[in-house]
Amino acid sequence: NIKTCLPDRKQLKTENNYTMLSIAWWMGMITLMTCSITMTQALAEESESVPHKMEQVQDVSAQPPKAQPPQWHYGGFVDLGYSHDFNFPDNHLFRNRATTPRVNELELNMGGAYIRKSASVQSRWGAELLGQGGQDSKDFGFGTNLPRVSGSDVWRHFGRANLSYLAPVGNGLTVQAGLFNSFIGYESLYAKDNFNYTRSWMADYSPYLMFGANAVYPINDRWTGAVFVINEYFHLQNANDLPSYGAQATYKPDRSWTIKETIYYGPDQSNTSLEFWRFFSDTIVEWKGKGVTIAGQYQMGTQKNASVPSNPRLIYMGAALHTRWQFTRPWFVALRPELYSDPNGLITGFDQFVWAVTATSEYRLPYEWTNSIFRIEYRHDNSTGSGGGFFKGGQNTLTPSQNLLIFSVIWTFDSH
């Protein structure tokens, strides 16, 4: 019985006071660290590009012509992790999490193989197919307390399955259909593509993948627009049979700054009346310097609850600051403070307010087609509210805070 495991009201009040003081302290430290990183950027080496975000522009005018790479390429990855939880829960669970859900065990969190062809002016058709397995592939695409699509235990093993076409319209209109990477969020389902090993609360409770169709059009060098039609917020949930809709605008004022705004609007309850549709916004502002990346992210979602007679409006929101610094060529450090509020338990299943800080040290060892990534990470989470908390001890009672020390090894290869 969860209620019997919760702290009393006086304890919650004390924890809330402590939480607010802790948040203020952490945000002050974050501000000082951000200023320090920015001031030292000129001393850092040029950062390696991050696969899941904006491509760097290279000056090739002085370089000799190179042979065109093969249109098709393939690859794979293996992700092993061990999360040491100092609460020592008997059930070995990181409560309320879809990715890295097991603690105090060595786990294959993700493994996958893919084949890909990008659409281009020379060859306008593109395709992606990615198969996957591991702990992170088990619960990432489902909504809390919502029906699942038929065959979801099979579909969760696909990370990509789509076709695309680059139409000769204006600056080039790319149309894509199938299972594709989500337009929402800053972090990827795959730890290899992220600054930190574990993902933020916002990432785990927004879609990593989307199923449907999308169209992307570069208006000019600064503006890009996109629209998408998908089955639901989470691609493996099945609350109803109506589609959902979304749009994204990307603005790059210069080579350092990128601003993205993504809007989602659709039904995620069995009652599909328009008044019960969910509205969701994801805002990202990213700055890239020499060896330094800083990105702020804010999400907000709201919908009326159709299952309660008074139909109260529910709201959830989150914020995070993603930072990464490459201080020598193979070494990186990353810091991510974050907040997540779900006062009605709409998304996480329990009414709670969470704040967390994650710090990661990373060493990369490239060799020909392969890349080995070694990470050590410390993570502190604090969850308050009548449904908040993390498992602790032999009885799996709930406690407001959790400390994790995480070790991971990721191996990747790609034929390009």
C-alpha positions as CSV (number, residue, x, y, z in Angstrom):
1,N,0.0,0.0,0.0
2,I,1.7,3.2,-1.2
3,K,-0.1,5.5,1.2
4,T,1.4,3.7,4.2
5,C,4.9,4.3,2.9
6,L,4.5,8.1,2.6
7,P,5.9,10.6,5.1
8,D,3.4,12.5,7.3
9,R,2.3,16.0,6.5
10,K,4.7,17.7,9.0
11,Q,7.6,15.8,7.4
12,L,6.4,16.8,3.9
13,K,6.2,20.5,5.0
14,T,9.8,20.3,6.3
15,E,10.9,18.6,3.1
16,N,9.2,21.3,1.0
17,N,11.1,24.0,2.9
18,Y,14.3,22.1,2.5
19,T,13.6,21.6,-1.2
20,M,13.1,25.3,-1.9
21,L,16.3,26.2,-0.1
22,S,18.1,23.5,-1.9
23,I,16.8,24.7,-5.3
24,A,17.9,28.2,-4.6
25,W,21.4,27.0,-3.6
26,W,21.7,24.8,-6.7
27,M,20.5,27.5,-9.1
28,G,23.0,29.9,-7.6
29,M,25.8,27.4,-8.2
30,I,24.5,26.7,-11.7
31,T,24.7,30.4,-12.5
32,L,28.2,30.7,-11.3
33,M,29.3,27.5,-13.2
34,T,27.6,28.7,-16.4
35,C,29.5,32.1,-16.2
36,S,32.7,30.3,-15.5
37,I,32.3,27.9,-18.5
38,T,31.4,30.8,-20.8
39,M,34.5,32.8,-19.7
40,T,36.8,29.9,-20.3
41,Q,35.4,28.9,-23.7
42,A,38.2,30.5,-25.6
43,L,40.7,28.1,-24.0
44,A,38.8,25.0,-24.9
45,E,39.3,22.9,-28.0
46,E,36.7,22.7,-30.8
47,S,33.8,20.5,-29.7
48,E,33.0,17.4,-31.6
49,S,29.6,17.5,-33.2
50,V,26.6,15.9,-31.2
51,P,24.7,13.5,-33.5
52,H,21.2,14.3,-32.4
53,K,21.4,18.0,-32.8
54,M,22.4,20.8,-35.3
55,E,25.1,20.0,-37.8
56,Q,28.2,22.2,-37.9
57,V,29.0,24.1,-41.1
58,Q,32.4,23.4,-42.6
59,D,34.4,25.5,-45.1
60,V,35.3,23.1,-47.8
61,S,36.3,25.7,-50.5
62,A,40.0,25.1,-50.0
63,Q,39.8,21.3,-49.8
64,P,40.3,19.0,-52.7
65,P,37.2,17.2,-53.9
66,K,36.4,14.0,-52.1
67,A,34.8,10.8,-53.3
68,Q,31.1,10.6,-52.6
69,P,30.3,8.4,-49.6
70,P,28.1,5.4,-50.1
71,Q,24.4,6.2,-50.1
72,W,23.5,3.4,-47.7
73,H,25.3,2.9,-44.4
74,Y,24.8,0.7,-41.4
75,G,25.9,0.5,-37.8
76,G,25.1,-0.6,-34.3
77,F,25.6,0.1,-30.7
78,V,25.8,-1.6,-27.2
79,D,25.1,0.2,-24.0
80,L,26.0,-1.3,-20.6
81,G,25.3,0.4,-17.4
82,Y,25.5,-0.1,-13.6
83,S,23.6,2.3,-11.3
84,H,24.5,2.1,-7.7
85,D,21.6,3.3,-5.6
86,F,22.6,4.2,-2.0
87,N,19.0,3.6,-0.9
88,F,19.5,-0.1,-1.7
89,P,15.9,-0.9,-2.7
90,D,15.0,-4.6,-2.5
91,N,13.1,-4.4,-5.8
92,H,16.1,-2.8,-7.7
93,L,13.9,-0.2,-9.3
94,F,14.4,3.5,-10.1
95,R,10.8,4.5,-9.4
96,N,8.7,6.2,-12.1
97,R,11.4,5.9,-14.8
98,A,11.2,4.4,-18.3
99,T,15.0,4.5,-19.1
100,T,17.7,3.1,-16.9
101,P,15.0,1.6,-14.7
102,R,17.1,-0.9,-12.8
103,V,19.6,-0.2,-10.0
104,N,22.3,-2.1,-8.3
105,E,22.5,-4.5,-11.3
106,L,24.7,-4.6,-14.4
107,E,22.3,-4.2,-17.2
108,L,22.2,-4.1,-21.0
109,N,20.2,-0.9,-21.1
110,M,20.2,-0.7,-24.9
111,G,21.5,-2.5,-28.0
112,G,20.6,-1.9,-31.6
113,A,21.5,-2.2,-35.2
114,Y,20.4,0.0,-38.1
115,I,20.6,0.6,-41.8
116,R,20.0,4.1,-43.3
117,K,19.9,6.0,-46.5
118,S,19.5,9.8,-46.4
119,A,17.4,11.6,-49.0
120,S,19.5,14.0,-51.1
121,V,19.4,15.9,-54.3
122,Q,21.4,13.1,-56.0
123,S,19.1,10.4,-54.7
124,R,15.8,11.7,-53.5
125,W,14.4,8.6,-51.6
126,G,15.6,7.9,-48.1
127,A,14.9,5.1,-45.6
128,E,15.7,4.1,-42.0
129,L,15.3,0.8,-40.1
130,L,16.5,0.3,-36.6
131,G,16.0,-2.7,-34.3
132,Q,16.7,-2.5,-30.6
133,G,16.5,-4.3,-27.3
134,G,17.4,-3.9,-23.6
135,Q,16.0,-2.4,-20.5
136,D,15.4,1.1,-22.1
137,S,13.3,-0.4,-24.9
138,K,10.7,-1.9,-22.5
139,D,8.5,1.0,-21.3
140,F,9.7,4.1,-23.2
141,G,6.7,4.6,-25.6
142,F,3.7,4.2,-23.3
143,G,1.4,6.7,-21.5
144,T,0.7,6.3,-17.8
145,N,-2.5,4.3,-17.1
146,L,-3.4,4.3,-20.8
147,P,-4.2,1.4,-23.1
148,R,-1.4,0.0,-25.3
149,V,-1.5,-0.6,-29.0
150,S,-2.0,-4.2,-30.1
151,G,1.4,-5.9,-30.5
152,S,3.3,-3.3,-28.5
153,D,5.7,-5.9,-27.2
154,V,6.9,-6.3,-30.8
155,W,6.7,-2.7,-31.9
156,R,8.9,-1.5,-28.9
157,H,11.8,-3.2,-30.6
158,F,11.8,-0.7,-33.5
159,G,13.6,2.6,-33.1
160,R,13.2,3.7,-36.7
161,A,11.1,2.4,-39.6
162,N,10.4,5.0,-42.2
163,L,10.6,6.2,-45.8
164,S,11.4,9.8,-46.9
165,Y,11.4,11.8,-50.1
166,L,13.2,15.1,-50.9
167,A,10.8,16.9,-53.2
168,P,12.2,19.4,-55.7
169,V,10.1,22.2,-54.3
170,G,11.7,25.6,-53.6
171,N,14.6,25.0,-51.2
172,G,13.7,21.3,-50.9
173,L,10.7,19.8,-49.1
174,T,11.4,16.6,-47.2
175,V,8.4,14.4,-46.5
176,Q,8.7,11.4,-44.2
177,A,6.3,8.6,-43.1
178,G,6.5,5.8,-40.6
179,L,8.3,5.6,-37.3
180,F,10.7,8.5,-36.9
181,N,12.7,10.5,-34.3
182,S,10.5,12.8,-32.2
183,F,10.3,16.6,-32.9
184,I,9.9,17.1,-29.1
185,G,12.8,17.2,-26.7
186,Y,16.5,17.8,-26.5
187,E,17.6,14.3,-25.4
188,S,17.6,11.1,-27.3
189,L,16.3,7.6,-26.3
190,Y,19.9,6.5,-26.9
191,A,22.4,7.5,-24.2
192,K,25.2,7.5,-26.8
193,D,23.7,10.7,-28.3
194,N,23.3,12.6,-25.0
195,F,25.5,14.7,-22.8
196,N,24.6,12.7,-19.7
197,Y,24.1,8.9,-19.4
198,T,20.7,9.0,-17.6
199,R,17.9,11.1,-19.2
200,S,16.0,14.0,-17.6
201,W,12.5,13.7,-16.3
202,M,11.2,15.8,-19.2
203,A,12.8,13.4,-21.7
204,D,11.3,10.3,-20.1
205,Y,7.8,11.8,-20.0
206,S,7.7,13.2,-23.5
207,P,7.9,11.2,-26.8
208,Y,11.2,9.8,-27.9
209,L,9.7,8.6,-31.2
210,M,6.7,9.5,-33.3
211,F,4.5,7.4,-35.6
212,G,2.8,9.1,-38.6
213,A,4.0,11.6,-41.2
214,N,5.9,14.9,-41.3
215,A,7.1,17.5,-43.7
216,V,10.2,19.8,-43.2
217,Y,11.0,22.8,-45.3
218,P,14.0,25.1,-45.0
219,I,12.6,28.6,-45.6
220,N,16.0,30.2,-45.7
221,D,19.4,30.0,-44.0
222,R,17.8,31.1,-40.6
223,W,14.3,29.7,-40.6
224,T,13.1,26.1,-40.9
225,G,9.5,25.0,-40.5
226,A,7.9,21.5,-39.9
227,V,4.5,20.0,-39.4
228,F,3.6,16.5,-38.3
229,V,0.5,14.2,-38.0
230,I,0.9,11.3,-35.6
231,N,-1.1,8.6,-33.9
232,E,-0.8,9.9,-30.3
233,Y,1.5,11.7,-27.8
234,F,3.2,8.4,-27.0
235,H,3.4,6.2,-30.1
236,L,2.6,2.9,-28.3
237,Q,-0.4,4.1,-26.4
238,N,-3.9,3.6,-27.7
239,A,-6.4,5.9,-25.9
240,N,-8.4,6.5,-29.1
241,D,-8.4,6.3,-32.9
242,L,-8.0,10.0,-33.8
243,P,-4.7,11.5,-35.0
244,S,-2.8,14.3,-33.2
245,Y,-1.1,17.3,-34.8
246,G,2.0,19.4,-34.3
247,A,4.3,22.0,-35.7
248,Q,7.9,23.2,-35.2
249,A,9.7,26.4,-36.0
250,T,13.5,26.6,-35.9
251,Y,15.4,29.9,-35.9
252,K,19.2,30.2,-36.2
253,P,20.2,33.9,-35.9
254,D,23.9,32.9,-36.3
255,R,26.1,29.8,-36.2
256,S,26.2,29.7,-32.4
257,W,22.5,30.1,-31.5
258,T,19.5,27.9,-32.3
259,I,16.0,28.5,-31.0
260,K,13.2,25.8,-31.4
261,E,9.6,25.9,-30.5
262,T,7.4,22.8,-30.9
263,I,3.7,22.6,-30.4
264,Y,1.6,19.4,-30.0
265,Y,-2.2,19.3,-30.0
266,G,-4.4,16.2,-29.9
267,P,-6.7,13.8,-28.0
268,D,-5.0,11.6,-25.4
269,Q,-8.1,10.3,-23.6
270,S,-11.0,8.0,-24.6
271,N,-13.3,11.0,-24.8
272,T,-12.1,12.8,-27.9
273,S,-14.2,16.0,-27.6
274,L,-12.2,19.0,-28.6
275,E,-12.4,20.5,-25.1
276,F,-10.4,17.5,-23.7
277,W,-7.5,17.7,-26.2
278,R,-4.0,18.1,-24.8
279,F,-2.0,21.2,-25.6
280,F,1.8,20.8,-25.2
281,S,4.7,23.2,-25.8
282,D,8.5,22.4,-25.9
283,T,10.9,25.4,-26.1
284,I,14.7,25.0,-26.5
285,V,17.4,27.7,-26.7
286,E,20.9,26.4,-27.5
287,W,24.2,28.2,-27.7
288,K,27.4,26.5,-29.0
289,G,30.9,27.9,-28.6
290,K,34.4,26.4,-28.8
291,G,34.1,23.3,-26.8
292,V,31.0,24.4,-24.9
293,T,27.3,23.8,-25.4
294,I,24.6,25.3,-23.2
295,A,20.9,24.7,-23.8
296,G,17.9,25.8,-21.8
297,Q,14.6,23.8,-22.2
298,Y,11.1,24.4,-20.9
299,Q,8.0,22.2,-21.4
300,M,4.4,22.7,-20.5
301,G,1.3,20.5,-21.1
302,T,-2.3,20.8,-20.1
303,Q,-5.6,19.1,-20.7
304,K,-9.0,18.8,-19.0
305,N,-9.7,15.5,-17.2
306,A,-12.6,13.9,-19.0
307,S,-13.0,11.1,-16.4
308,V,-13.9,13.4,-13.5
309,P,-17.4,15.0,-13.4
310,S,-16.1,18.5,-12.8
311,N,-13.5,18.1,-15.6
312,P,-10.7,20.0,-13.8
313,R,-7.8,21.3,-15.9
314,L,-4.6,19.5,-15.3
315,I,-1.1,20.9,-16.0
316,Y,2.4,19.6,-15.9
317,M,5.7,21.3,-16.7
318,G,9.5,20.9,-16.5
319,A,12.7,22.9,-17.1
320,A,16.3,21.9,-17.5
321,L,19.7,23.4,-18.3
322,H,21.9,21.1,-20.4
323,T,25.6,22.0,-20.4
324,R,28.6,20.2,-21.8
325,W,32.3,21.2,-21.9
326,Q,35.1,19.5,-23.9
327,F,38.2,20.4,-22.0
328,T,40.6,18.2,-23.9
329,R,40.0,16.2,-27.1
330,P,38.8,12.9,-25.6
331,W,37.4,14.3,-22.3
332,F,34.0,15.9,-21.6
333,V,32.1,17.0,-18.6
334,A,28.4,17.7,-18.4
335,L,26.0,19.1,-15.8
336,R,22.2,19.1,-15.9
337,P,20.0,20.7,-13.2
338,E,16.3,20.2,-13.7
339,L,12.8,20.6,-12.3
340,Y,9.6,18.7,-13.0
341,S,6.1,19.4,-11.7
342,D,3.2,16.9,-12.0
343,P,0.8,18.1,-9.3
344,N,-2.1,15.9,-10.4
345,G,-0.1,12.8,-11.5
346,L,-1.3,13.2,-15.1
347,I,2.0,12.1,-16.6
348,T,4.1,10.3,-14.0
349,G,1.1,8.6,-12.3
350,F,1.7,10.3,-8.9
351,D,1.3,13.9,-7.8
352,Q,4.9,15.1,-7.2
353,F,7.4,17.8,-7.6
354,V,10.9,16.7,-8.6
355,W,14.2,18.4,-8.7
356,A,17.4,16.7,-9.8
357,V,21.1,17.4,-10.6
358,T,23.2,15.1,-12.8
359,A,27.0,15.5,-13.3
360,T,28.9,13.3,-15.9
361,S,32.5,12.7,-16.8
362,E,33.1,11.2,-20.2
363,Y,36.0,9.7,-22.2
364,R,35.7,8.9,-25.9
365,L,38.0,6.5,-27.7
366,P,37.5,6.5,-31.5
367,Y,39.0,3.8,-33.7
368,E,38.3,3.6,-37.4
369,W,34.5,2.8,-37.7
370,T,34.1,2.4,-33.9
371,N,33.7,4.7,-30.9
372,S,34.0,3.6,-27.3
373,I,32.4,5.9,-24.7
374,F,33.2,5.6,-21.0
375,R,31.1,7.6,-18.5
376,I,31.0,8.0,-14.7
377,E,27.9,9.9,-13.4
378,Y,26.5,11.1,-10.2
379,R,22.8,11.9,-9.9
380,H,20.7,13.3,-7.1
381,D,16.9,13.3,-7.3
382,N,14.4,14.7,-4.8
383,S,10.7,14.1,-5.1
384,T,8.0,15.6,-2.8
385,G,4.2,15.5,-2.8
386,S,1.7,13.0,-1.7
387,G,2.8,10.5,-4.3
388,G,6.5,11.4,-4.5
389,G,9.5,9.4,-3.4
390,F,11.9,6.6,-4.3
391,F,12.2,3.1,-3.1
392,K,14.4,2.3,-0.1
393,G,15.5,-0.8,1.8
394,G,14.1,-4.3,2.1
395,Q,10.5,-3.2,2.4
396,N,10.7,-0.8,-0.6
397,T,9.4,2.1,1.5
398,L,9.3,5.5,0.0
399,T,11.9,8.2,0.8
400,P,12.1,11.7,-0.7
401,S,15.6,11.6,-2.1
402,Q,17.8,9.2,-4.1
403,N,21.6,9.3,-4.9
404,L,23.0,7.3,-7.8
405,L,26.6,6.6,-8.8
406,I,26.6,5.3,-12.4
407,F,29.2,3.6,-14.5
408,S,28.6,2.9,-18.2
409,V,30.4,1.7,-21.3
410,I,28.9,2.4,-24.8
411,W,30.3,0.9,-28.0
412,T,29.2,2.2,-31.4
413,F,30.1,1.6,-35.0
414,D,29.0,3.1,-38.3
415,S,30.1,2.3,-41.8
416,H,30.5,6.0,-42.8
